[in-house]
Amino acid sequence: MKKKLTITIEEKVYKDLYLTIGKRKISKFIEKIIKPYVTNDNLKLAYQKMANDKQREKEAYEWEEGLINDDFN
């Protein structure tokens, strides 16, 4: 679902944006730029990548077990 957003920018910025990006493409361009800053898709991807790294997960598990054992000694 798309939502309409009204923003205010300097006239020169708008003209340059219009000339550079083209007619009817500005919304998609702006969305592409800001999306990584406002969604957590990148965070989910990063966690998935870390979880798939078996060596890293093994080392993290061993480190965690070492901490637990420190409490009981």
C-alpha positions as protocol buffer text, in pm:
chain_id: "A"
residue {
  index: 1
  type: MET
  ca { x: 0 y: 0 z: 0 }
}
residue {
  index: 2
  type: LYS
  ca { x: 137 y: 337 z: -97 }
}
residue {
  index: 3
  type: LYS
  ca { x: 90 y: 653 z: 108 }
}
residue {
  index: 4
  type: LYS
  ca { x: 115 y: 1009 z: -20 }
}
residue {
  index: 5
  type: LEU
  ca { x: 374 y: 1233 z: 147 }
}
residue {
  index: 6
  type: THR
  ca { x: 420 y: 1604 z: 93 }
}
residue {
  index: 7
  type: ILE
  ca { x: 768 y: 1745 z: 146 }
}
residue {
  index: 8
  type: THR
  ca { x: 913 y: 2089 z: 95 }
}
residue {
  index: 9
  type: ILE
  ca { x: 1253 y: 2142 z: -67 }
}
residue {
  index: 10
  type: GLU
  ca { x: 1437 y: 2431 z: -227 }
}
residue {
  index: 11
  type: GLU
  ca { x: 1337 y: 2509 z: -583 }
}
residue {
  index: 12
  type: LYS
  ca { x: 1689 y: 2453 z: -717 }
}
residue {
  index: 13
  type: VAL
  ca { x: 1708 y: 2113 z: -547 }
}
residue {
  index: 14
  type: TYR
  ca { x: 1376 y: 2017 z: -701 }
}
residue {
  index: 15
  type: LYS
  ca { x: 1481 y: 2129 z: -1049 }
}
residue {
  index: 16
  type: ASP
  ca { x: 1810 y: 1939 z: -1024 }
}
residue {
  index: 17
  type: LEU
  ca { x: 1631 y: 1633 z: -889 }
}
residue {
  index: 18
  type: TYR
  ca { x: 1379 y: 1650 z: -1172 }
}
residue {
  index: 19
  type: LEU
  ca { x: 1652 y: 1686 z: -1434 }
}
residue {
  index: 20
  type: THR
  ca { x: 1869 y: 1412 z: -1285 }
}
residue {
  index: 21
  type: ILE
  ca { x: 1609 y: 1152 z: -1188 }
}
residue {
  index: 22
  type: GLY
  ca { x: 1338 y: 1226 z: -1439 }
}
residue {
  index: 23
  type: LYS
  ca { x: 966 y: 1279 z: -1442 }
}
residue {
  index: 24
  type: ARG
  ca { x: 756 y: 1045 z: -1224 }
}
residue {
  index: 25
  type: LYS
  ca { x: 1063 y: 874 z: -1072 }
}
residue {
  index: 26
  type: ILE
  ca { x: 1140 y: 1105 z: -780 }
}
residue {
  index: 27
  type: SER
  ca { x: 924 y: 921 z: -523 }
}
residue {
  index: 28
  type: LYS
  ca { x: 1083 y: 587 z: -596 }
}
residue {
  index: 29
  type: PHE
  ca { x: 1429 y: 745 z: -586 }
}
residue {
  index: 30
  type: ILE
  ca { x: 1367 y: 905 z: -245 }
}
residue {
  index: 31
  type: GLU
  ca { x: 1214 y: 586 z: -106 }
}
residue {
  index: 32
  type: LYS
  ca { x: 1515 y: 382 z: -218 }
}
residue {
  index: 33
  type: ILE
  ca { x: 1751 y: 623 z: -40 }
}
residue {
  index: 34
  type: ILE
  ca { x: 1567 y: 647 z: 292 }
}
residue {
  index: 35
  type: LYS
  ca { x: 1436 y: 291 z: 324 }
}
residue {
  index: 36
  type: PRO
  ca { x: 1756 y: 146 z: 481 }
}
residue {
  index: 37
  type: TYR
  ca { x: 1743 y: 416 z: 748 }
}
residue {
  index: 38
  type: VAL
  ca { x: 1385 y: 355 z: 854 }
}
residue {
  index: 39
  type: THR
  ca { x: 1333 y: -20 z: 814 }
}
residue {
  index: 40
  type: ASN
  ca { x: 1510 y: -301 z: 989 }
}
residue {
  index: 41
  type: ASP
  ca { x: 1542 y: -522 z: 679 }
}
residue {
  index: 42
  type: ASN
  ca { x: 1920 y: -474 z: 687 }
}
residue {
  index: 43
  type: LEU
  ca { x: 1930 y: -572 z: 1053 }
}
residue {
  index: 44
  type: LYS
  ca { x: 1736 y: -892 z: 988 }
}
residue {
  index: 45
  type: LEU
  ca { x: 1968 y: -978 z: 700 }
}
residue {
  index: 46
  type: ALA
  ca { x: 2274 y: -915 z: 916 }
}
residue {
  index: 47
  type: TYR
  ca { x: 2143 y: -1143 z: 1193 }
}
residue {
  index: 48
  type: GLN
  ca { x: 2062 y: -1415 z: 940 }
}
residue {
  index: 49
  type: LYS
  ca { x: 2411 y: -1388 z: 795 }
}
residue {
  index: 50
  type: MET
  ca { x: 2567 y: -1415 z: 1143 }
}
residue {
  index: 51
  type: ALA
  ca { x: 2351 y: -1715 z: 1230 }
}
residue {
  index: 52
  type: ASN
  ca { x: 2458 y: -1891 z: 912 }
}
residue {
  index: 53
  type: ASP
  ca { x: 2827 y: -1841 z: 998 }
}
residue {
  index: 54
  type: LYS
  ca { x: 2887 y: -2178 z: 1169 }
}
residue {
  index: 55
  type: GLN
  ca { x: 3242 y: -2098 z: 1283 }
}
residue {
  index: 56
  type: ARG
  ca { x: 3130 y: -1773 z: 1443 }
}
residue {
  index: 57
  type: GLU
  ca { x: 2837 y: -1944 z: 1612 }
}
residue {
  index: 58
  type: LYS
  ca { x: 3069 y: -2217 z: 1746 }
}
residue {
  index: 59
  type: GLU
  ca { x: 3309 y: -1959 z: 1888 }
}
residue {
  index: 60
  type: ALA
  ca { x: 3022 y: -1759 z: 2041 }
}
residue {
  index: 61
  type: TYR
  ca { x: 2883 y: -2075 z: 2203 }
}
residue {
  index: 62
  type: GLU
  ca { x: 3223 y: -2170 z: 2347 }
}
residue {
  index: 63
  type: TRP
  ca { x: 3269 y: -1817 z: 2482 }
}
residue {
  index: 64
  type: GLU
  ca { x: 2923 y: -1822 z: 2637 }
}
residue {
  index: 65
  type: GLU
  ca { x: 2984 y: -2163 z: 2798 }
}
residue {
  index: 66
  type: GLY
  ca { x: 3312 y: -2031 z: 2937 }
}
residue {
  index: 67
  type: LEU
  ca { x: 3129 y: -1745 z: 3106 }
}
residue {
  index: 68
  type: ILE
  ca { x: 2875 y: -1981 z: 3259 }
}
residue {
  index: 69
  type: ASN
  ca { x: 3149 y: -2209 z: 3391 }
}
residue {
  index: 70
  type: ASP
  ca { x: 3325 y: -1908 z: 3549 }
}
residue {
  index: 71
  type: ASP
  ca { x: 3020 y: -1851 z: 3768 }
}
residue {
  index: 72
  type: PHE
  ca { x: 3021 y: -2205 z: 3900 }
}
residue {
  index: 73
  type: ASN
  ca { x: 3393 y: -2234 z: 3985 }
}
